[in-house]
């Protein structure tokens, strides 16, 4: 596993655009854009849980693309750059926020079943993407990629319910 220096990780910036309509969505919000290094959109900001920095670590062979863990008491997001790199930068950023959600929502300590944990992590990620300034069009694009992994139609409904909160 290789540690990624903070200097090469994601930076989100917002640019204002005039209203556009895509797939019947009128979008007057700002658009979040991502700078990447090595083709990945990892968070540039340091994240902490229980006073410990959450480390992002390359994990070739992680067929999920990314996953959240506590290893030897340390919070980590493991990811395979080849798997995660196949997706749009918006979806990469969403995925990393989803994994941060698992850690920050204490899923490791709460022994939640997979389905409720995934709903909570999805909600965390959607809200974080909104905070980053992503437009509804970008959120819809993330959703369209996310549905490829949905195990249950309620997860799709949850995604938009979280967006509207």
Phi and psi in degrees as a GROMACS rama.xvg file:
@    title "Ramachandran Plot"
@    xaxis  label "Phi"
@    yaxis  label "Psi"
@TYPE xy
-114.196  129.542  UNK-2
-75.8413  142.042  UNK-3
-103.146  122.176  UNK-4
-61.9935  144.963  UNK-5
-56.8676  -30.8981  UNK-6
-66.621  -16.9475  UNK-7
-104.483  9.42769  UNK-8
-92.5963  175.082  UNK-9
-57.2059  142.763  UNK-10
-127.87  129.053  UNK-11
-104.544  133.046  UNK-12
-130.393  157.539  UNK-13
-118.625  140.783  UNK-14
-127.422  138.689  UNK-15
-82.7116  139.093  UNK-16
-132.322  157.005  UNK-17
-74.6509  168.785  UNK-18
-61.0679  137.191  UNK-19
-132.378  156.724  UNK-20
-122.661  123.578  UNK-21
-135.531  130.661  UNK-22
47.9992  45.6427  UNK-23
64.1487  20.3729  UNK-24
-110.151  116.491  UNK-25
-86.7672  126.251  UNK-26
-121.512  110.846  UNK-27
-113.287  7.89311  UNK-28
-87.499  174.258  UNK-29
-73.6483  164.376  UNK-30
-111.385  128.24  UNK-31
-85.8723  136.512  UNK-32
-121.051  158.525  UNK-33
-129.058  133.27  UNK-34
-95.8713  136.843  UNK-35
-126.891  158.613  UNK-36
-128.624  139.886  UNK-37
58.5934  24.4076  UNK-38
75.7244  8.04469  UNK-39
-114.726  147.227  UNK-40
-109.728  63.9508  UNK-41
-82.5542  153.245  UNK-42
-62.307  137.445  UNK-43
-87.5897  -32.0594  UNK-44
-72.5236  139.299  UNK-45
-71.6468  140.908  UNK-46
-119.24  144.031  UNK-47
-130.254  153.056  UNK-48
-143.262  128.053  UNK-49
51.2419  39.5082  UNK-50
78.2207  2.70924  UNK-51
-111.354  136.873  UNK-52
-69.8764  135.869  UNK-53
-84.726  118.386  UNK-54
-96.7018  139.77  UNK-55
-101.051  122.623  UNK-56
-129.896  129.764  UNK-57
-62.5451  137.356  UNK-58
-141.873  76.4973  UNK-59
-54.0485  134.965  UNK-60
98.3889  -3.53822  UNK-61
-74.3404  93.94  UNK-62
-70.9826  -11.2853  UNK-63
-73.6626  -19.5575  UNK-64
97.3613  -51.8223  UNK-65
-153.267  149.966  UNK-66
-155.716  149.299  UNK-67
-99.3022  140.013  UNK-68
-148.404  159.976  UNK-69
-112.076  112.827  UNK-70
-113.203  118.212  UNK-71
52.6158  40.847  UNK-72
78.9466  3.71998  UNK-73
-110.388  130.553  UNK-74
-74.9756  131.032  UNK-75
-141.83  146.659  UNK-76
-111.154  115.964  UNK-77
-96.0378  140.932  UNK-78
-148.733  151.156  UNK-79
-103.8  112.59  UNK-80
-60.8582  -29.5447  UNK-81
-71.4678  -37.8589  UNK-82
-73.9307  -54.1598  UNK-83
-65.9891  -30.4783  UNK-84
-68.4287  -9.46757  UNK-85
-77.274  -12.7038  UNK-86
-104.026  164.532  UNK-87
-60.9512  156.554  UNK-88
-63.5128  -33.5954  UNK-89
-62.2671  -43.2727  UNK-90
-70.4447  -34.9352  UNK-91
-59.6606  -49.0544  UNK-92
-60.7507  -42.8004  UNK-93
-59.2711  -45.9508  UNK-94
-60.8729  -44.2751  UNK-95
-66.0182  -36.3359  UNK-96
-66.2887  -37.9923  UNK-97
-59.1345  -46.2454  UNK-98
-67.4582  -38.5904  UNK-99
-58.8912  -38.5158  UNK-100
-58.628  -43.1811  UNK-101
-55.8619  -42.4216  UNK-102
-72.6357  -50.6872  UNK-103
-67.551  -23.4921  UNK-104
-92.1697  9.31843  UNK-105
61.3354  34.4814  UNK-106
-62.6378  -28.9791  UNK-107
-65.9273  -28.1824  UNK-108
-100.289  -17.7139  UNK-109
-92.6639  -8.79715  UNK-110
50.3929  45.2754  UNK-111
-74.5369  150.124  UNK-112
-66.6328  160.947  UNK-113
-57.9938  -45.7763  UNK-114
-60.1084  -52.805  UNK-115
-63.5387  -35.0624  UNK-116
-65.0162  -40.9386  UNK-117
-67.298  -39.1529  UNK-118
-60.5466  -46.3061  UNK-119
-63.9033  -44.6341  UNK-120
-65.8877  -38.2323  UNK-121
-61.4658  -44.9246  UNK-122
-62.4253  -44.1189  UNK-123
-56.6364  -47.5466  UNK-124
-65.3821  -43.9744  UNK-125
-60.5051  -45.2258  UNK-126
-64.2844  -38.8449  UNK-127
-66.1127  -39.3543  UNK-128
-64.6416  -37.4203  UNK-129
-63.9164  -42.8705  UNK-130
-61.0317  -32.3852  UNK-131
-74.3694  -8.49369  UNK-132
96.4195  13.9443  UNK-133
-66.0944  140.133  UNK-134
-77.744  166.064  UNK-135
-62.9746  -34.5586  UNK-136
-62.1421  -44.3278  UNK-137
-65.0233  -40.4581  UNK-138
-62.7702  -39.1039  UNK-139
-63.9549  -39.9616  UNK-140
-63.2205  -39.7918  UNK-141
-62.6302  -46.4905  UNK-142
-57.4539  -42.7134  UNK-143
-63.105  -30.7561  UNK-144
-80.8435  -34.9005  UNK-145
-63.795  -36.8413  UNK-146
-62.7084  -17.5494  UNK-147
-64.3274  -21.0016  UNK-148
-109.687  2.01371  UNK-149
-69.5479  132.844  UNK-150
-95.0912  -14.5864  UNK-151
-151.927  138.318  UNK-152
-61.1519  -23.4399  UNK-153
-64.953  -25.5059  UNK-154
-66.2138  -36.3746  UNK-155
-65.4484  -43.3781  UNK-156
-63.6639  -41.3643  UNK-157
-59.576  -40.491  UNK-158
-54.3417  -50.5037  UNK-159
-75.4422  -31.5737  UNK-160
-61.0874  -42.0328  UNK-161
-66.2604  -37.8252  UNK-162
-62.0667  -39.234  UNK-163
-77.3109  -14.8148  UNK-164
